[in-house]
Amino acid sequence: MDPVKASAALAEDRKKQQFDLVMQYPDIAAKLCRPPLKLGDPRNWSGYIPGFCAPETVRGVIPVNDSPIRAQLIAILNEAAERSDLEARPAIANHDPEESQ
């Protein structure tokens, strides 16, 4: 596969993983309907999160994407990832090392 197609395929996979992760948690997914993004339905989100930097420079400076929508999407994705991590390790999270001794 040529590098451009491979990169596009990776981006699509990442979007799907991000979408699937957030949609596992309806309460978190519902936050996609709040400002500033304000989607009518969380399932309308593609899973895409804009990059931190623009791909091109302006007068030799790489513009930083500090959009409130990007910040909202990252916060939502991070919350879903944290919950997923906690659910994946309940035995570790609830383990008391004193009980083993």
VORO-819230 format. One record per residue (C-alpha): residue number from 1; residue in three letters; z negated, y negated, x negated. Coordinates in nm, 4 decimals. Layout:
SITE, NUM, ALA, Z, Y, X
...
end
This chain:
SITE, 1, MET, 0.0000, 0.0000, 0.0000
SITE, 2, ASP, 0.0822, -0.3431, -0.1349
SITE, 3, PRO, -0.2123, -0.5719, -0.2217
SITE, 4, VAL, -0.1532, -0.8163, 0.0632
SITE, 5, LYS, -0.1500, -0.5392, 0.3249
SITE, 6, ALA, -0.4544, -0.3764, 0.1646
SITE, 7, SER, -0.6438, -0.7056, 0.1752
SITE, 8, ALA, -0.5471, -0.7600, 0.5396
SITE, 9, ALA, -0.6611, -0.4076, 0.6266
SITE, 10, LEU, -0.9971, -0.4680, 0.4568
SITE, 11, ALA, -1.0403, -0.7938, 0.6475
SITE, 12, GLU, -0.9662, -0.6183, 0.9779
SITE, 13, ASP, -1.2161, -0.3427, 0.8938
SITE, 14, ARG, -1.4832, -0.6006, 0.8104
SITE, 15, LYS, -1.4206, -0.7880, 1.1380
SITE, 16, LYS, -1.4535, -0.4629, 1.3350
SITE, 17, GLN, -1.7747, -0.3666, 1.1555
SITE, 18, GLN, -1.9235, -0.7116, 1.2179
SITE, 19, PHE, -1.8194, -0.7046, 1.5839
SITE, 20, ASP, -1.9565, -0.3518, 1.6368
SITE, 21, LEU, -2.2856, -0.4376, 1.4654
SITE, 22, VAL, -2.3499, -0.7453, 1.6802
SITE, 23, MET, -2.2400, -0.5763, 2.0038
SITE, 24, GLN, -2.5034, -0.3021, 1.9518
SITE, 25, TYR, -2.7643, -0.5574, 2.0526
SITE, 26, PRO, -2.6837, -0.7328, 2.3817
SITE, 27, ASP, -2.9608, -0.9897, 2.3329
SITE, 28, ILE, -2.8169, -1.0878, 1.9952
SITE, 29, ALA, -2.4565, -1.0767, 2.1203
SITE, 30, ALA, -2.5547, -1.3141, 2.4027
SITE, 31, LYS, -2.6240, -1.5796, 2.1381
SITE, 32, LEU, -2.2454, -1.6042, 2.0893
SITE, 33, CYS, -2.2406, -1.7801, 2.4280
SITE, 34, ARG, -2.4757, -2.0566, 2.3140
SITE, 35, PRO, -2.3688, -2.3832, 2.1549
SITE, 36, PRO, -2.2002, -2.4630, 1.9305
SITE, 37, LEU, -1.9676, -2.1609, 1.9749
SITE, 38, LYS, -2.0198, -2.1215, 2.3524
SITE, 39, LEU, -1.8022, -1.8153, 2.4165
SITE, 40, GLY, -1.7715, -1.7253, 2.7844
SITE, 41, ASP, -1.8234, -1.3574, 2.7000
SITE, 42, PRO, -1.9591, -1.2219, 2.3699
SITE, 43, ARG, -1.6835, -0.9595, 2.3672
SITE, 44, ASN, -1.4309, -1.2414, 2.3194
SITE, 45, TRP, -1.5519, -1.2798, 1.9593
SITE, 46, SER, -1.3166, -1.1039, 1.7186
SITE, 47, GLY, -1.5820, -1.0391, 1.4552
SITE, 48, TYR, -1.4310, -1.3030, 1.2289
SITE, 49, ILE, -1.6561, -1.5354, 1.0315
SITE, 50, PRO, -1.4802, -1.8219, 0.8500
SITE, 51, GLY, -1.5151, -1.8265, 0.4737
SITE, 52, PHE, -1.7573, -2.0426, 0.2785
SITE, 53, CYS, -1.4828, -2.2250, 0.0899
SITE, 54, ALA, -1.1359, -2.3308, 0.1920
SITE, 55, PRO, -0.8633, -2.1419, 0.0056
SITE, 56, GLU, -0.7102, -2.4638, -0.1275
SITE, 57, THR, -0.8499, -2.7595, -0.3094
SITE, 58, VAL, -0.8370, -3.1218, -0.2047
SITE, 59, ARG, -0.8002, -3.3548, -0.5031
SITE, 60, GLY, -0.9352, -3.0801, -0.7280
SITE, 61, VAL, -1.2442, -3.0127, -0.5138
SITE, 62, ILE, -1.2931, -2.6900, -0.3206
SITE, 63, PRO, -1.4080, -2.7908, 0.0290
SITE, 64, VAL, -1.7203, -2.6128, 0.1542
SITE, 65, ASN, -1.7221, -2.4898, 0.5125
SITE, 66, ASP, -2.0532, -2.6160, 0.6510
SITE, 67, SER, -1.9452, -2.5861, 1.0135
SITE, 68, PRO, -2.2274, -2.5303, 1.2648
SITE, 69, ILE, -2.0180, -2.2533, 1.4208
SITE, 70, ARG, -1.9987, -2.0691, 1.0879
SITE, 71, ALA, -2.3754, -2.1100, 1.0469
SITE, 72, GLN, -2.4328, -1.9744, 1.3984
SITE, 73, LEU, -2.2107, -1.6704, 1.3370
SITE, 74, ILE, -2.3847, -1.5917, 1.0071
SITE, 75, ALA, -2.7287, -1.6208, 1.1682
SITE, 76, ILE, -2.6244, -1.3876, 1.4509
SITE, 77, LEU, -2.4738, -1.1332, 1.2123
SITE, 78, ASN, -2.7811, -1.1467, 0.9856
SITE, 79, GLU, -3.0143, -1.0917, 1.2802
SITE, 80, ALA, -2.8148, -0.7868, 1.3911
SITE, 81, ALA, -2.8064, -0.6500, 1.0353
SITE, 82, GLU, -3.1824, -0.6931, 0.9961
SITE, 83, ARG, -3.2501, -0.5133, 1.3221
SITE, 84, SER, -3.0108, -0.2354, 1.2289
SITE, 85, ASP, -3.1840, -0.1945, 0.8918
SITE, 86, LEU, -3.5245, -0.1732, 1.0597
SITE, 87, GLU, -3.3999, 0.0856, 1.3079
SITE, 88, ALA, -3.2451, 0.2919, 1.0293
SITE, 89, ARG, -3.5766, 0.3118, 0.8438
SITE, 90, PRO, -3.8527, 0.3482, 1.1041
SITE, 91, ALA, -4.0380, 0.6124, 0.9015
SITE, 92, ILE, -4.0492, 0.3838, 0.6001
SITE, 93, ALA, -4.1359, 0.0728, 0.7991
SITE, 94, ASN, -4.4234, 0.2486, 0.9767
SITE, 95, HIS, -4.5453, 0.4536, 0.6807
SITE, 96, ASP, -4.8941, 0.3828, 0.5552
SITE, 97, PRO, -4.9211, 0.4870, 0.1891
SITE, 98, GLU, -5.2996, 0.5286, 0.2304
SITE, 99, GLU, -5.2403, 0.8191, 0.4717
SITE, 100, SER, -5.0660, 1.0210, 0.1998
SITE, 101, GLN, -5.3683, 1.0304, -0.0277
end
